[in-house]
Amino acid sequence: MEITGDLSILHKRIEGVKEKQDDEALRKACREFESIFLSIMFKEMKKTVPESGLIEKSTGTEIFEEMHIEELSKEVANTDEGLGIADMLYEQFKNGYINW
């Protein structure tokens, strides 16, 4: 999954929110940003864990692990509080501290 593509999609959604002034869409966009942030963080953390085992990982295993990280990131971001990044972003946008 390409990170720049994810960020451009997120930027377009935030632009749409800006035009519509829709609180729910803004909250969703902020949660998506938190999910992308968590995904990047988890992938970087995974790189620090040394490979182990007697058998090399197949392409299927690598794809599954990537998908697992993506879903884990979404689940953490969509819990009540998540890490709090989405809530902080939401407040910043609502209060007008962040301008696009």
Secondary structure as UniProt FT lines:
FT   HELIX           3..20
FT   HELIX           23..47
FT   HELIX           59..77
FT   TURN            82..83
FT   HELIX           85..94
FT   TURN            95..96
//
